[in-house]
Amino acid sequence: MSYFDAASSAPLHPVARQALHASLDEGWADPARLYREGRRARLLLDAAREAAAEAVGCRPDELSFTTSGTRAVHTGIAGALAGRRRTGSHLIVSAVEHSSVLHGAEAHERAGHPVTEVPVGRGGAVDPGEYARTLRPDTALACLQSANHEVGTVQPVAEVAGVCHQAGVPLLVDAAQSLPWGPLVPEVPDWSLFTASSHKWGGPAGVGLLAVRKGVRFAPPGPVDERESGRAAGFENIPAIVAAAASLRAVHAEAAAEAARLRELTALIRARVPELVPDVEVTGDPELRLPHLVTFSCLYADGESLLHALDRAGFSVSSGSSCTSSTLTPSHVLTAMGVLSEGNVRVSLPAGTAREEVESFLGVLPGAVAGVRRKLDAPAAGAPAAAPPAEGLVVDSLGKRCPLPVIELAKAIGGVPVGGTVTVLADDEAARLDIPAWCAMRGQEYVGEEPAGRGSAYTVRRLS
Amino acid sequence: MSYFDAASSAPLHPVARQALHASLDEGWADPARLYREGRRARLLLDAAREAAAEAVGCRPDELSFTTSGTRAVHTGIAGALAGRRRTGSHLIVSAVEHSSVLHGAEAHERAGHPVTEVPVGRGGAVDPGEYARTLRPDTALACLQSANHEVGTVQPVAEVAGVCHQAGVPLLVDAAQSLPWGPLVPEVPDWSLFTASSHKWGGPAGVGLLAVRKGVRFAPPGPVDERESGRAAGFENIPAIVAAAASLRAVHAEAAAEAARLRELTALIRARVPELVPDVEVTGDPELRLPHLVTFSCLYADGESLLHALDRAGFSVSSGSSCTSSTLTPSHVLTAMGVLSEGNVRVSLPAGTAREEVESFLGVLPGAVAGVRRKLDAPAAGAPAAAPPAEGLVVDSLGKRCPLPVIELAKAIGGVPVGGTVTVLADDEAARLDIPAWCAMRGQEYVGEEPAGRGSAYTVRRLS
């Protein structure tokens, strides 16, 4: 079994396990109490805060432990917005933030406040100039992830932080994916709020980090208590906090060497997958990327079947395809990038992944994709079928799920002459993303989308 | 060392430790994922939910795991209030709820909504009739703890739940202190929402329970995600959840025998402390009480010094005295009960406490109290000093902290004739509680309190 979904949750680091075991006996009492057991717990908590603050690059009194990265993000956004109420309520997020940031933005929007989503390019990165242009006099907070969790693209955080700093707007940096690879500081001196999540670096679940720089106005939302500077109500899970801090230090000590090693392995996947599997799009920035993460999409395959095939072959990966989400919409990240979403596979290697495991994955992948395509009766790679003359062909894919609309388009395109069009009627959300992506990959012209009685009509012109 | 503060946090139960260790290897992956590690994590989570729901007395799909009891309470209150918005926004709480409930009520009040605090008697219990009279047509939610966390008094939850049920008002029961001793059901069939906290029963920190009965309108507050029925956003800490559920079952299996044993030990403390220590008030209901918890207050002693003296002697207890809180006000529970707050000691025995430990505590206590009183130059128990004639004596205790105003009152009372008065000027919040309590204990008449330029003037008439 090879677990290739570290971006979702990393297996527990040995140091985390050790620290957890060691602190179970010392860390269960209330650190607010004056007696011996309480003082011991307080010492552990203080030491963990020192260690984590050093790893983040902030002062210990700027750092609160929350109960998850999600909670850190929700509290960070709501607290910063409330603290800047007098300036305004405009919130800026990138279109490819983690869902916890977007959920925070949605809640803010539902409450009647303005939110701007900054778009990204096909590589997944925001443009700092474009980000700067969204800043307004009433902007209360801006959010930008340090690196994307689905395609691995590293964001221009330093530039955006500088721009925000100049405008006097605090920037919240969700560093959940990058913190395992090193601190934000000194590279990004101008951040205002910082969030991260322990189980992403091999610490236990149940611990998030929220740092709020001195001088940043912050009013914690909802009912609070006296714990964690009033920023995370509820009894602290000190053994988990100790384990999180200890493993973060351990992970950082190994980060440079491990990053270099995993970067080679993901580079291998990036290079080999398009050679091994026909009709594949590798997504994300090829250079400015996380070392351990690579994502690609396979035309004419559905993500869920592909995941199951790889799982049966012993590989655990995730997917941003619509069929693997409960909402049946493709990942918002792939959507914002405008790249193919069908047959999407994210590989994120945990620390210690052996080259052999990656090679074995590359050996298994082509057969898995081919098997899924065969079941879906996908068109063979390359030439379309012989072309009976027809103009303005309409393909009814209503009620059919990704990747079927694209498969039917690919089969139909051979049925019109060069210059002719095929219009696909589809009500699956993924079609909006995947039909233009197919056109780009196949060198056909995407004419556009029009609303139809049910779903949409996507028109494609045959160019070759 | 004897740890006697289980009501604050219980040491980890051996079953919790075992379950935690066992699930670290299986429970770290994302239970929402489709691959093997995710499915394993999901199985663990589902099994833990079944076990915890059985222990609570609810359906598994009614139960969500939160990250603390505090979070369960905050979410429970806010979600129930939001769900009943159309009925009204009136919230009822008892005056002796846990601070997490009162913080929730304060947040609701700050947002402009009506809150009613139901008073308690000197024993610490609400009167169901009085509770019923606070129900209004616009009451959205009522809250009542199952038992008090500071004095151990068991609340008439079944009666209050019945009354609320009849009125169509949901009742949130904070069962944090009583769940270690058994489920709410079948005794209280009519609850609507239920909260509890794992580290109170010897499970790990970082796990709370929130149950919402089917049919109760509930709209989770703030940004949510798809985890835990949308009631607890953020990645689940499955090893801790597994350990919490396993230890709850184990604790319940031992509960009846252990409750009987500890009830004898706390009864011993209740009986012996007033014999061993002069000028003591034992608080809380003598019969309807938690088995493991007993609280008493010592006149002319300050809680902090007493805690330190007991800590040095090897006993860890907590205190509701003003000097042990960061706000320098006495515990809101003691205040609501109108009992003495100075020299307050709460003893809450963890499961397994040996009779010898309790006897040893009773051996140490009188000396500890006497030592603290000596340092404060407290009056000797019994007769006041010789009485020079004086009427309307004024004692200036401004700027002096609990228990000094009461000590100075006790010394001065001998300076006025029977029928004469002593007026104490004090600006320490504890005086408001402790001067009337002293009068009741000493058989003197408490005349009343009037605002003074700084602080208040408390007048006492000498009766004997």
Interface residues (C-beta under 8 A of the other chain):
Chain A: M1 Y3 D5 S8 S9 A10 P11 L12 R17 L20 H21 L24 D25 W28 A29 D30 R33 L34 Y35 R36 E37 G38 T67 S68 G69 T70 R71 H74 A78 S99 S100 H103 G104 E106 A107 S197 H199 P204 A205 G206 G208 P221 G222 P223 V224 D225 E226 A233 G234 F235 E236 N237 I238 P239 A240 E304 L307 H308 L310 D311 S316 V317 S318 T324 S326
Chain B: M1 Y3 D5 S8 S9 A10 P11 L12 R17 L20 H21 L24 D25 W28 A29 D30 R33 L34 Y35 R36 E37 G38 T67 S68 G69 T70 R71 H74 A78 S99 S100 H103 G104 E106 A107 S197 H199 P204 A205 G206 G208 P221 G222 P223 V224 D225 E226 A233 G234 F235 E236 N237 I238 P239 A240 E304 L307 H308 L310 D311 S316 V317 S318 T324 S326
